[in-house]
């Protein structure tokens, strides 16, 4: 009888301990889930740092960025200045010295394309001058007296970052480079780019300057033009031989266009003074981002970290393979 009582007591204790163990396991599990839920809510509440809109309806905002958001998961980049913006809301997802005036190299060509598209039809023809044909550094490869459509020159301008194309466009659209430069700065003022100045249509002059914020505003405006967007998103194109010009093969130098999911342009830049610069547009699902990074040691990896961060903050982490350049 006594043995039966001991067995029952032992069984009772075992059941109680078992239930207690099960309770502890479930308690740890649910507390972990609850903790993560709170963490997620806190992370979402951090999105209140998107309080200042970068764009207004007429794109003439006097907005200046401020570092008011958490930095625990903010990527470290080599660029001296950068910003990443959600196009649809105008909210800032990443910022580093984004209001600092910097040299911008060939990022100038975004405005060159904008002004050209607003003053000429894309099928209009332009005769390459001897001056345009002899502009050096990055080139499209045009020759004096050849005839190209504005569209063909824009491909050379954006894909190859052709300085010869930039000068041919400026002369063909405005009659001379000086007048075209005035139009560029007039457009800059119209868009509210208060810290931007364009010295030439190519970016060869280191007198041209802007900020990461202004460049994102300009890029957003440019990408609203369907012709610009199509050209900026082109990986490569062949211009066939004709009685007006030679055969040319043009290839986009924005490597992320073919390696990062959703990237669709738009422009690289480099001079010794400006360093490596990049403005990038990316869309995944219904999220559209534009980022700018200036004076970077590795602009492509900087942009990758920024895009990864931006999409993750908005609830859409991007899976991509290790990118090697």
N, C-alpha and C positions, 0 to 999 in steps of 0.2 A: 504493500500500500504506500509505504514511505517512498519506495523507488518510483512508483507511478507519479507521486506528487512532485518528486524532483524532476522527473522527465517533463511533466507538464510545465513546471516552472522554467526549466531550461528552454523548452519550446517557446514559452511566452516571451522570455527574454530575447531569444533569437529573432522572433517575429518583430518585437519592438525595435531591436537594433537594426533589423533589415529595413523596416519602415522608415526609421530615422535616417539610415544611409540613403535610401531612395529620396527622402525629402531633401537631404543635403545636396544630392546630385542635381535634382530639379531646381533647387533654390539657386545654386551656382549658375546653372544654365540660364534661368530666366532673369537673374540679376545681371548676367552678362549681356543678354539681349536688351534688357531695359536700359542698361548703361550705354549700349551702342545707340539705342534709340534717342536717349538724351543727347549723346554726342552728335548724332546726325542733326537733331533739332538745333543744337548750338552752332553746328557748322552752317546750317541753313540761315540761322539768325545772323551769322556773320555777313550774309549777303546784303544786309542792311548797309554795308559800306558802299554799295552801288547807289548812293543817294544822289549823286550829281550826274545828270545826263550830259554826254559828250556832244550830242547832236540835237538841234532843234529843227523845226520844220524848214526854215530857210537857210540852215547851215551857216549861221553867222554868230554862233555862240561865243561868248567871252570866257567860257569855262576854263578853269585851271585845276589840275589834279591835286589831290591831297592824300597823303599816306595815312588812312584812317582804319585800314582793315588789318586783321590778324596776319602775322608773318610766319606762323609755325610751319605751313606747308608751301611757302612761297619759294619757287626755284631760284637758285643762284645762277646768274648768267654772267658772261664775260663782257657783254655790251655795256657801254657807259650810259646809254639812255635807251629806254624801251617803254612800250605800252601795248596792252592787248585789250580790245574792246568787243563787246557783244553788239553786233550791228543792229539787231532788231530793237534792243532797248536802249542802246547807247551807254550801257553800264561798263565801268572799268573792271576788268578781271585781274589785271597785273599792271604794275607801274614801277618804273625806276627812273628817276630824274627826267621824267617825260616832258617837262616844260623847259628844259635846258637847250639853248640854241647850239646847233651842231652843224658841221659840214655834212653835205648829203650826197655828193657825187652824182651818179647817174639816176638817183631817185627823182632828180629834176625832170627826167623824161616822162614821168606821169603827167605833169602839167603840160609838157610839150604836146603830148597826145590829146589831152583834154581841149586845149586851145585849137589845135588843128581840126578836131572833129566838130567843133562848134563854129568854125569859119569856112570849112570846105566840105563838099560831099565826098564820101569815101571813094567814089569812082573817078573823081577828078584827077587829071594827069599833071605831073610835075616834072620839069626838065632839070636834071642834075647839073649844077654849075661846076666849073673847075674848082672853085673854092670848097664847095661841099664835098666833092670827090676826093680832095686831098686832106681832109680832116683825119687825123690819126687816132691812135689807141684802138679801142674796140670799134670795129667797122662792120657794116652790112656788106660792103664790097661793090658799091656803085661806081660807075665811071662817068666822066664828064659827057654831057649831051645825051646820055641815056634818059629814057622816059619811063617813069613809074607812076602807077596810081597811088593816091594817098594811102589806100589800104596796104599796098605792097610795102611802101615805106614805113608804115606803122608796124608791120611785122618785123622789119629790120630794126626798127627803133626799140621795140619791146623784147623780142626774142634774142637778138644778137647784141642788144644795147648799142646799136650802131650810132656813133657820133656823126658819121657822114650822112646817115638818114635824118638825124636831128637837124642838121644845117640845111639839108635839101628841103625838109618840111617847112622850116622857118622861112626860108627864102620863097618857097612856092606858095605859102599861105599868106604871108604878110608883105612880100616884096623884098624885105631885107631883115637881117637878124635883129637889128636894133629895135625895129618896130614890133617884131614878134615878141621880143623880151618885154616890151612895155605892156603888150597884151597879156603876157603871162602874169605880170605883177598886178595888173588890173583885175584879172580873174582871181588871183590870190586874195586881194582885198575884198572882192565880192563874196568869197567863201568864208570870210572872217579868219583868214590865216594870218593873224597879227604878228607872228614871230617868224615869218617866212619871206625870203628874198631870192629872186632868180636872176642870176647874172648872165646866163646864156642858156640855149635850149638843150645842151648836151650834158652838162654837169662837169665838164672839164675844168671850168673855173672854180677855184675854191672859195670864191666870194659868195657863191650861193649858200644859203643856210636855211635851216628850219628846225622844228622840234618834232619829237616823236608824235606828240598829240596832233600837231598841224598835218603831218604826213598821213596819219590815219584818217583825218577828216577828208583830205584830198583823195586818198585811195577809195574811201567809201563813196565819194561823189563820182569818181571816175568809173567805178564798177557799176554804177547805175546806168551807164551808157552801154547798150547791148553790143555795139561794135567793139568798144574797148574791152569789155568783159570777154568776148569771144576771142579776140586777139591775145589778150593776156593769158587765157587758158589754153592756148595752143602749144603743144609740145614741140612740134617741128612742122615745117612746110617747105615745099619746093615751088620756086617761081620758075616756070618753064621758059626756055629760050623763046624769044620772039624777035620781030624786026625792030623792036624798041629797046630791048635790053638783053643782057646775057642770062644764062641759067644761074640761079642761085639756090643754095640749100641753106635754110635758116633753122636754128635750133634754140629752144628756150634755155637760158642759163640758170633758171630757178630750179635747182635740183629737187626741191621738195614737191614740185609739181608731179613728179613720177614716183615719189617714195613715201609721202605722208598722206594717209587717207583723207580725202575731201579737199585737198589743196587745189586751188584753181588760179594760180598766179600770186603776186603780180610783177614785182620788180626788185632787181638787185642793184647794188652800187658799190663802187670802190675807187678811191684814189688814196695816195699815201697819207694825205692830210685827213681825209674823212674816215679812213679805215674801211672795214667791211660792213656794209649796210644791207638791210633787207626789209621789204614790206611784203606781207603775205596775207592772202585771203583764203579762208577754209570754211567749208560747209559740211556738216554731218547732221543728217536728219533735218530738223528745223532750226538748228543752231548755226549761225553765221558769225565768224570771228574775223577781225582784221588786226594784225599786229605789226609793229615797227620796232626794229632794233638798230641802233646806230653805234658806230665805232666799236665793233665786236671783234674778238679774236677768232670766234667760230660762230658766224651768224646763223648757220643752219641748225646746229645743235641748240643754240640759244632759242631759236624760234620753236624747235621741237619741244623744249621744256615748257615754253610759254603756252603753246597750244595744248599740250597734255594737261597742264594746270587748268587752263581755261575751260576745256571741255569737261574735265573732272568736276570742277566747281559747279558747273551747270548740270551735273548728274549724268554725263555721257562720257565715261572714260573710254579712251581710244586704245585699241589693241593694234600694235604695229610691230614688225620685226625690228631687230637691231639695225639701225641705218648706218651705212658706211659710205664715206665720201672720199 
